[in-house]
Amino acid sequence: MIELGGKDEDEASIRKRIKLLSDSIWEGNGGQEDVNRWLENFTGKTDGIPEEVERLHAVHLLSHFTYFGLRELRELLKALYRDLFRYEVIQELRDKAGGSADPSLLQGAFDDALSRTRFLGVGNPAESGTHLLYYFRQENRLRKELFPNPYELLTTSREDGGFRIADPDVQRLVFIDDVVGTGRQAAEHNVAFINHLRDAAQLSAQVIEVWYLTLFADPRGMAKVRQLGFDHAAAVHELNASQVAFSEESHAYAAPPEGISREVAEAVARRYGGDLAPGNSMGYGDGGLMLGLHHNVPDHTLPIFWVQEAFVPWTPMFRRYPKEPNS
């Protein structure tokens, strides 16, 4: 991530830095024409703030947008597998082996544990958690058999019509997600399914662990996820106040150039965000993020960056592909 800002930075230098971001990190998003079209959205509607001041604050905010392209996304997925899954499983195996560090023993035990694991996306097949699985499998060189469709996990007993676990060898299910904001999506999509899995495992006389691993998480949302009955839940990176656009710790206003005010920028974002996403002017759940990923933009990100279909005309800077409302 390239850090921007400085007391001597004016609009021209900010634009120059945005071009650098566009060319090197944003995968071509944010070219001069894109920025100009986006800035044309700001037409002086904020009370007491002229159009040119709105646009100056908008372009400063844009220069602090954090974007993870495909290359960075693939590295994050490797880190998720290595740090949150492989290391965690190996540590469990070492504990069971009395603290043994014998590599041949641990590798054999890990290979067996992996063969008994199944990886799942969060939500339906059209959503981003599921979309990540392709890259996740590629980067970590995992067998396709470890990525079943959810309906393949359960089978119906001919004896009583109840659900059973289809594969008697499965011992661990791992849900993969990209961003946990409020934790609502994890709750809505997974609680009922987890309960079905637990019931089916009990009827099958199997012990199954259910994990939830994500790339990014708001600590509050992650706390909610941990209350949903998962045996293990973790994030590659837990977001902090410096990554929230208008918090007092925001990195965008740690050393702003002359004439840039956090309060003015927030007023502008709330004015236009209120039109674009009524009730969620700072993003869903008041997220206030400035975050985008190669495959999508979280709806916890400021709407002024990504909203396209709204009650008012708006040209987004980054595209978000909707899944379900308020997810």
N, C-alpha and C positions, 0 to 999 in steps of 0.2 A: 504494500500500500504506500502510495506517495503522499507525504504530508505537505499541505499547502498552507499559505498564510504568512503574514508579516506586515509590519507597520507601513512599509513603503510599497505595498502591492496595490495597483489600481486595476480598473476593469480590463485594460489591454493585457496586463501580465497575467491576470486570472484566466482570461481566454486562452492565452498561450499555454498555460499549464493544463487547461482542460483539453486542448489539442493533444498535448503529450499523453494525458490519461486515455483519450480516445484511441490514439495510435498504439499505445503500449499495453493497455489493460482492459479497456472497455469494448474490445472487439469491434471497433469501428463506430460504436454508438458515440454521439457527442461531437460529430464533425461540426464545422462552422455553420453550415446550413441548418443542421439539426438544432443547434443551440439557438440560432436566430428564430426559428419557427417556434421553439418552446418559449422563448422570452416574449414573443408576441402575444402570449396568453395573458401577460400582466399588463393591464390597461388603466391603472390608476384607481382601482375600485376600493382600495384600502383607505379608510378615513384618515385624512390629513397627510397622506403619503403620496407624493407625485409618482407618475408612471416610471420615470427614469430611476428614481430611488428604489422602487419596487424591483425593477429589473437588475439593478446593481446588487441588491441583497439576494435576489434569486440566483444570480450567476455565482456569487460567493458561496452560497449553500451548495450549488451543484459541484463546485470545485472540491467539496469535501465528501461527495458521494462515494461510498465504498462498493466496488463491484468486483465480483469473483467470476472471471471468465472460465472457459472450459478447462484450460490447463490448471488453474488454481483449484477448480472444483474437483478435478481428478486427484490432485494432491491431498485435498481435504478428505476424500473418500478413502484414500490409502491410510491416512492418519486415523480415521475412524476405525478401520479394520484392525490396524496394528495396535493402537493405543487403548481403544475401548473394548475390543473383542479379544484379539489374540493374547495380549499381555494379561488381560484379566483372567482368561481361561487357563493360561499357563500358570499363573499364580495360584489358582485354585488347585491345579494338578500337583504343584510343588507341595502345597500344604497337605494334600492327601497322601503324598509320598514321603512325608516326614521331613520336608525341607530339601529334598534331593535336587541337585542341579545337574544330574546326569543328562546330557543333551539327547542321547539316543532314547533313553527312557521317556523323557518329556516329549520329544517329537512324536514318538509312537502314540503316546497317550493323547497328544493334541490332535493328531490326524484322526484318531477314533472319535474324539469329542466333536471335531468339525463334521465328520460324516453323519453325526447324530443331530446336527443343527440345521434349521431351515430359516432362510432370510425372507422377510416380507416387507413390502412397502406399506406406508400408512395411507389409508383411504382406498378409494376405488382405482381401477387401472389408469384412469385419465389424470390422476393427481400427481403432484410433484414427488411425493415420497416414493411412489411406485416407479416413476420415471427415472429416479436415481439408481435403481437397482441394476440397470444395464451397465452404467459406468462403473458402479461398485463391483460388479462381477468381473468386468474386463480388467480393471486396474489391479485387482487382488487375485486374478487368475483362478477363480472359483468355478467349480463344475455347475452346469445348468441344473442338475438334479437337486441342488441345494436351494433352488428358487421356485417353489411350487406356487400354483394359484391357491389362494386361501381355501377354496372349496375342496381342493384335493387333500387337505389335512384331515378332514372328517369323513367318516363313513357311517352308514345307518345299519344298526344291528337287525338281523332278520328275526331275532328272538323277541325283542321288546320294542323295536322301532326307535330306540334311543341312539344318540350319537356316540361313536367311538373314535379314537385316534386311528387313522387309517394305517399308519406305519408304526409298528410296535417298537422300532429302533429309535424313534425320535425322542430326544431328551431336552431340546432347547429350541425355542422360537425367538427370533430376533427381528424386531420391527425397526426399519431404517427410515429416518425423516430428514428433511433439510433444515427447517426452522421451527422451533417451538416458541410461540409468542405468549398468548394467554393460557395455553394448554387446553383450550376448548376443543380443538380438532382432535387431539389425542383422546380426550374424554368421550366425545360423541362417536368417534369411529371405532373405538377399541374396547370400551368397557363391556358391552354386551357380548362381543366376540370372545374376549378373554374369559368371561364367565362360561360361555359354551365350551371353550377349550378345557377349562378347569374341570367342568362336569364330565366331559368326554374322557379326560385323562383318568379321572377317578373311576369311572365305569370300566375303563380299559386296564385298570390297575397299573397305570404308568405315572411316573413323577416327571413333570415337564416344567422347566423354567421358562419364563416369558420376559424378554428384555426389550428395552426401548432405547435406541441410540440415535442421536441427532447431530447434525453439524453445528448448528447455532441454537442457543436457547436464552430466553429471558429467565433470570433466576426465579422469578415468581411463577412463571409458567412451568418451569422444570419442577418446582416444588409441588405443583398441582399434579403433574404427571406421576411423580413418585408416590402420590396418594392413591393411584388408580389400581394398585394391585400388581404392578410389575415387580419381578424379583430383582431387577437391576435396571437403572436408568442413568444415562450419562450423556454429556455433550462434549464435542471437540472444543468448542469455545462458548463460554457463558458471557453474554453481552453485559456491558456495564454502563454506568451513567455517561461516560465520555462518548458513547456511541449513540446517545439519544440527542436529537438535533438541538433542542433548546434547554437542556438541563444546565445547571450551573457549571458542571464539569465538562460540557460538550467540547470535543476537540476542535469543532468548527469555529469556536469563539475563544480559544485559549490565547491567541495573539492576533486579533482581527486587524485588517488594514484600516487606516483612517477613514471615518465615515460609515463604517459597518457596525451595526448594533444588533445584538441578539434579540432585544425586545422588538425592534422594527421588523426583523426577519420573521419572528414568530407571529406578529400581527398579520403580515402578508400571507404566510402559510395558512393561518387560521381563516383568513377572509376567503381565499380561493378554495382551500380545502373544504370549507363548509358548504360551498356550492357543489363541489365534486363528489363529496361523500358525506351527506348530511348526518350529523351525529358522530362522525369519525374523521374530523378535519385533520387530526394528527396521525391518522392511520387507525386500523382496527385495534380496539382495546387501548387507544391512546398511545400506541407504540412509539411514534416519533422517530422511527428509524430512518437512516439514509443508506439502505442496504439493497443490493441487487445481486442476483446470481445468474449464471449463464442460461439456465433453463426457465427462470421465472423471477419475479419480484415479489417478496412477501407483502401481504396486504397490511402488515404492521408498519410498512414504510410510508413516508409522507405522500398523500394522494397527488400532490402537485407534480410528482415525478412520473407517475405511472397511469393515472386514470385516463381511459380513452372513451369509453361509452358512459356518458353522463348526461344530465339534464341540460348542461350547458356545453357549448363547443369547447373542446380542449385538445391540444396536441401534446401527447406525452413525450417525455425524454427517453423513458425506458418502457418496454412493453411488459404488461402483466397478463398472463393467460388465466382467466378466472376458472375456478373449480366449482365451489359451492358458495353462495352468499354468506358473508360473515364467518368464513372458516379460518 
